[in-house]
C-alpha cells in the first residue's frame, strides 16, 4: 500500500499539531511532511513549509509580510478586531509590517544590543546563583517553575523597570497564554480567556506607566513612555501592547530553551558527560539545543502578492504560509549528519529558531546568554542532579511555544 493510500485509508491528517502525540514528539511528523509534501495545505487552508530552503526563503523575502488584521478577519470574520486580545496583538511589532514595524522596533532595539546584553552577564549570574541557593538544601525542585522560569522573568522585570515589590505576581503568574499563537482557530471561550488576561496586563502596565512618568528610571518602560509623550512616535495603545509583548516574549521562550535543553542533555547522557567534562562547549551546545528542540516551532507570513513555485505550490496573494522552524532545523539537506541526534560539538549550527528577516528575534542574544549561564551554573553547582522521569515529561498543551509544564529533578 502506498503512503498516500495509507494516509487516505486512515484519514489521519499530516499536520494535527494539538494532538497529544504531536505535542509529545513532533519530529517524526515533520520528517514525513518534508518527504511527502514539503509545502502542505492544512485542514484550515494554510500552506505549511517544512524544509529549510522554503522556510528560510519565506522568512527573508519581502514579498511575504504579516498582514495581521486582514489575516485575522479572513479567519474569524470582520468583527474580530473588536476583541481586545486581537486589537492588542494587532499593535505588536511582531505582527506589524513596515513602516510601523520599523518605527516600533527602532524604539526598543537599543535595549537589546550585543553590548548592552553582554553587560548584563554579572546580573544574570547573580540571579542564577540566588535561584540555586533557594533550593540547594531541599534536594529536589521543579526545573521549570523553581529554576528556568525565575531567571528570564527577573531579567525582563529588570529591563522593564518593574519594581521588586510587584514581582511576586509575575513569578507565580500562569503560563497558559501560549495557545493564542497556535495555528488552530481559538474557541470563543479561549478568546474570552485571552481578553481577560489582556485586560489584567493592561491594568497593571498602565499603573507602571504612571509610576515611570513620575519617577523615570534607566529602563525600557521609561524610554517608551517618553516616546509616547512625544506623540508622533508611539500611541498609548501601541505602548501598552508592546510592553505586554516584550514581557511575554522576554521570558516565555527562554524558559522553554532552558527546560528543553536540560531535558535533551539528560536524555543523552553521553552529551551531558561531555559538557560536564568540557564546560567551554556550552556556547555551541546552546546553538544545538536551539536546533534540536526549538522553543518556537512555527512562525507565519502572508503572501503580499501572488507567489509562484514555492516547492510545487503557487501561493495566491493573501494566503498564509506557516514556517515550521522545528522541522527546518532538522532538515538533512542542511544537517546531513544525523539531524535527529543531539550533538553539542556539531559544526556550523545555524538554527532558524529565532526567525529571520526583519522580524529576527530582538532578544536572541539575551536568550542565549541566559540559557548559557543557567545551564552551565546548574551543572557546576548541582553535579549530582538527576531528572525524576526523563522518558515521560509533561509537555504544555501548546504547539507554537514548545515547552514543558514541569520537570522534577533531585540531587
C-alpha positions in Angstrom: 0.0 0.0 0.0 1.5 3.4 -1.0 1.9 6.1 1.7 -0.8 8.2 0.1 -3.2 5.2 0.1 -2.3 4.5 3.8 -2.9 8.2 4.7 -6.2 8.1 2.9 -7.2 4.9 4.5 -6.6 6.1 8.0 -7.7 9.7 7.1 -5.1 10.9 9.5 -4.0 14.4 8.7 -0.4 15.0 8.0 -0.5 18.0 10.4 -2.5 17.8 13.6 -0.4 20.0 15.9 -2.6 19.9 19.0 -2.9 16.1 19.2 -1.0 14.6 22.2 1.3 12.5 20.0 2.3 15.6 18.0 3.0 17.7 21.1 4.9 14.9 22.7 7.2 14.4 19.7 6.5 16.4 16.5 9.7 15.4 14.7 8.6 12.1 13.1 5.6 14.1 11.7 7.9 16.7 10.3 10.1 14.1 8.7 7.0 12.8 6.9 5.9 16.3 5.8 9.4 17.1 4.4 9.5 13.9 2.5 5.9 13.6 1.1 4.5 17.2 0.9 7.1 19.9 1.7 4.6 22.7 1.2 1.4 21.1 2.6 -2.1 22.6 2.6 -3.5 22.2 6.1 -7.1 21.5 7.1 -7.5 25.2 7.8 -6.3 26.1 4.3 -2.9 27.4 5.2 0.3 26.5 3.4 2.8 24.7 5.6 6.5 24.8 4.8 8.6 22.2 6.4 12.0 22.2 4.6 14.9 24.6 5.4 15.0 26.0 1.9 11.4 27.2 1.7 11.3 28.3 5.4 14.4 30.5 5.2 13.1 32.0 1.9 9.7 32.9 3.3 11.2 34.5 6.4 13.5 36.8 4.4 11.6 37.5 1.2 9.9 40.9 1.1 7.0 39.5 -0.9 5.8 38.0 2.4 4.6 40.0 5.4 2.4 39.8 8.5 -0.8 41.5 7.3 -2.3 40.6 10.8 -5.6 42.5 10.6 -6.7 41.2 7.2 -5.4 37.7 8.0 -7.4 37.6 11.3 -10.6 38.9 9.6 -10.4 36.2 6.9 -10.1 33.6 9.6 -12.6 34.9 12.2 -14.9 37.3 10.4 -14.9 41.1 10.1 -15.7 41.8 13.8 -12.7 40.1 15.3 -10.8 43.3 15.8 -13.4 44.3 18.4 -12.0 41.6 20.6 -9.4 43.2 23.0 -6.9 40.5 22.7 -6.8 40.7 18.8 -6.8 44.5 18.9 -3.8 44.4 21.3 -1.9 41.9 19.2 -2.5 44.0 16.1 -0.2 46.6 17.6 2.6 44.2 18.5 5.7 44.9 16.4 5.8 41.1 15.9 2.6 41.4 13.9 3.4 44.6 12.0 4.8 45.3 8.6 6.9 48.3 7.6 6.8 51.3 8.2 5.0 50.7 11.6 7.3 47.7 12.3 10.4 49.8 11.5 9.3 52.6 13.8 8.3 50.4 16.7 11.4 48.2 16.6 13.6 51.3 16.3 12.3 52.4 19.7 13.4 49.3 21.6 16.3 47.9 19.7 18.9 49.9 21.7 18.0 47.9 24.9 19.0 44.6 23.2 22.3 45.4 21.5 25.1 42.9 22.0 27.0 45.3 24.1 24.0 46.0 26.5 23.3 42.3 26.8 26.9 41.4 27.4 27.0 43.9 30.3 24.1 42.0 31.9 26.2 38.9 32.5 27.1 39.6 36.1 23.4 40.3 36.9 22.3 37.1 35.2 24.9 35.1 37.1 23.7 36.6 40.4 20.1 35.7 39.7 21.0 32.1 38.7 23.1 31.7 41.9 20.3 33.1 44.1 17.8 30.8 42.4 20.0 27.7 43.2 20.7 29.0 46.7 17.0 28.9 47.4 16.6 25.2 46.6 20.1 23.7 47.2 19.3 22.4 50.6 15.9 20.8 49.6 17.4 18.1 47.3 14.6 18.4 44.8 12.9 21.0 42.6 10.8 21.5 39.5 13.4 22.7 37.0 10.7 24.7 35.2 9.0 26.6 38.0 11.8 26.8 40.5 14.7 27.4 38.1 14.1 28.0 34.4 11.2 30.4 35.0 12.7 32.7 37.6 15.7 33.9 35.7 14.1 35.3 32.5 11.2 36.8 34.4 13.6 38.6 36.8 15.7 39.9 33.9 12.8 41.2 31.9 11.3 42.8 35.0 14.7 44.5 35.5 14.7 45.7 31.9 11.1 47.0 32.1 11.7 48.7 35.4 9.0 46.6 37.2 9.6 47.3 41.0 10.7 44.4 43.2 7.6 44.6 45.3 5.4 43.9 42.3 7.2 40.8 41.1 5.8 38.0 43.1 2.7 38.1 41.0 4.8 37.6 37.9 6.7 34.7 39.4 3.5 32.9 40.3 1.7 34.0 37.2 0.0 31.5 34.9 1.8 30.2 31.8 -1.2 29.4 29.7 -1.1 32.2 27.2 0.7 30.3 24.5 -2.4 28.9 22.9 -3.2 32.3 21.3 -0.4 31.8 18.8 -1.3 28.3 17.6 -2.4 27.8 14.0 -5.7 26.2 15.1 -8.5 28.7 15.5 -9.4 29.8 19.0 -12.8 28.9 20.5 -15.0 31.7 21.9 -14.0 30.5 25.4 -10.3 30.8 24.6 -10.8 34.3 23.1 -12.7 35.3 26.3 -9.8 33.9 28.4 -7.3 35.9 26.3 -9.3 39.1 26.7 -9.4 38.7 30.5 -5.6 38.1 30.6 -5.0 41.0 28.3 -7.2 43.3 30.5 -5.3 42.4 33.7 -2.0 43.1 31.9 -3.2 46.4 30.6 -4.4 47.5 34.0 -1.0 46.6 35.6 1.2 48.2 32.9 -0.9 51.4 32.9 -0.1 51.8 36.6 3.6 51.2 35.8 3.5 53.9 33.1 2.1 56.4 35.7 4.9 55.4 38.1 7.6 55.9 35.4 6.2 59.3 34.4 6.6 60.4 38.0 9.8 58.5 38.7 11.7 58.0 35.5 14.3 55.2 35.6 17.0 53.7 33.4 14.6 51.2 31.9 12.7 50.4 28.7 9.3 51.5 30.1 10.6 54.9 30.9 12.2 55.1 27.4 8.9 54.2 25.8 6.7 56.4 28.0 8.9 59.3 26.9 8.5 58.3 23.2 4.7 58.2 23.8 4.7 61.7 25.2 6.3 62.9 22.0 3.1 61.8 20.4 4.4 61.2 16.9 6.4 58.1 17.8 4.1 55.9 19.8 0.4 55.9 20.7 -0.8 54.8 24.1 -2.4 51.7 22.7 0.9 50.7 20.9 2.8 51.4 24.1 0.6 49.1 26.2 0.5 46.3 23.6 4.3 46.3 23.0 5.2 46.2 26.7 2.9 43.2 27.0 4.6 41.6 24.0 8.1 42.4 25.4 7.2 40.9 28.8 5.8 37.7 27.3 8.4 37.3 24.6 11.1 38.2 27.1 10.6 35.1 29.3 8.3 32.5 27.7 10.7 31.2 25.1 13.8 31.4 27.3 12.1 29.3 29.9 11.5 26.7 27.2 15.0 26.9 25.9 16.5 26.1 29.3 13.9 23.4 30.0 14.1 21.7 26.6 17.9 21.9 26.7 18.1 20.3 30.2 15.7 17.5 29.1 17.8 16.9 25.9 21.0 16.6 27.9 19.6 14.2 30.4 18.0 12.1 27.6 21.5 11.9 26.1 23.9 11.1 29.0 26.9 10.9 26.7 26.3 14.6 25.8 25.7 15.5 29.4 29.0 13.9 30.4 30.8 15.6 27.6 29.5 19.1 28.6 30.4 18.4 32.3 33.9 17.4 31.2 34.4 20.4 28.9 32.2 23.3 30.1 33.6 25.5 27.3 31.3 23.6 24.9 28.3 25.4 26.4 28.2 28.2 23.8 28.0 25.7 20.9 25.7 23.5 23.0 23.1 26.3 23.2 23.0 26.5 19.4 22.5 22.8 19.2 19.7 22.9 21.8 18.0 25.6 19.8 18.3 23.5 16.7 17.4 20.2 18.3 14.2 21.2 20.1 13.3 24.8 19.4 11.2 26.8 21.9 9.3 28.3 19.0 8.2 25.7 16.5 6.4 27.9 13.9 6.0 31.4 12.6 3.7 32.7 9.9 3.8 35.0 7.0 1.2 36.2 4.5 1.8 36.4 0.7 1.6 40.1 -0.2 1.4 39.2 -3.9 0.9 36.0 -5.9 4.0 33.8 -5.4 4.8 31.1 -8.0 6.6 27.9 -7.3 7.2 27.6 -3.6 8.3 23.9 -3.8 5.5 22.7 -6.0 2.8 25.2 -4.9 1.6 28.6 -6.2 0.6 30.8 -3.3 -2.2 33.3 -4.1 -1.9 36.8 -2.6 -3.4 37.0 0.9 -2.8 33.3 1.8 -0.9 32.4 5.0 2.4 30.4 4.9 3.3 28.7 8.2 7.0 28.1 8.6 7.9 25.1 10.6 11.1 26.2 12.3 11.4 23.0 14.3 11.3 21.0 11.1 13.7 23.2 9.1 16.2 22.8 12.0 16.3 19.0 11.4 16.4 19.1 7.6 19.0 16.6 6.4 19.7 18.9 3.4 21.4 21.3 5.8 22.4 18.9 8.6 23.4 15.8 6.7 25.0 14.2 9.8 22.1 12.5 11.7 19.9 15.6 12.3 17.7 13.8 14.8 20.7 13.3 17.1 21.8 15.7 19.8 25.5 16.6 19.2 26.8 19.5 21.2 30.0 19.5 19.1 28.1 19.8 15.8 29.8 22.3 13.5 28.0 25.2 11.6 24.8 25.1 13.6 22.7 28.0 12.5 19.2 27.3 13.8 16.2 29.2 12.5 14.7 29.2 16.0 14.9 33.0 16.3 13.2 33.5 12.9 14.7 35.6 10.2 14.5 38.7 8.1 13.1 41.9 9.6 11.4 40.0 12.5 14.5 38.2 13.6 14.2 37.9 17.4 15.3 41.1 19.2 16.2 39.1 22.3 18.2 36.3 20.6 21.5 37.2 22.2 19.9 37.7 25.7 18.2 34.3 25.5 21.5 32.6 24.5 23.4 34.2 27.4 20.6 33.5 29.9 20.5 29.8 28.9 24.3 29.5 28.8 24.7 30.8 32.3 21.7 29.0 33.7 22.6 25.5 32.3 26.4 25.8 33.0 25.9 27.0 36.6 23.4 24.3 37.3 25.7 21.6 36.1 28.6 23.0 38.1 26.8 23.6 41.3 24.5 20.6 41.4 26.5 17.9 39.5 24.5 15.1 41.0 21.2 16.4 39.7 19.0 13.8 38.0 15.6 14.1 36.3 12.9 12.1 38.1 11.5 10.9 34.8 13.3 11.9 31.6 11.3 9.5 29.5 7.8 10.8 30.0 8.0 14.5 30.6 4.8 16.6 30.8 4.6 18.9 27.8 2.5 22.1 27.8 -0.6 21.6 25.6 0.5 24.3 23.1 2.3 23.7 19.8 3.9 27.0 18.6 5.6 27.6 22.0 7.1 24.2 22.7 8.0 23.6 26.4 7.5 21.5 29.5 4.8 22.0 32.1 7.1 20.7 34.8 10.4 18.9 35.0 11.0 17.4 38.5 14.6 16.7 39.5 16.5 15.5 42.6 20.1 15.5 43.8 
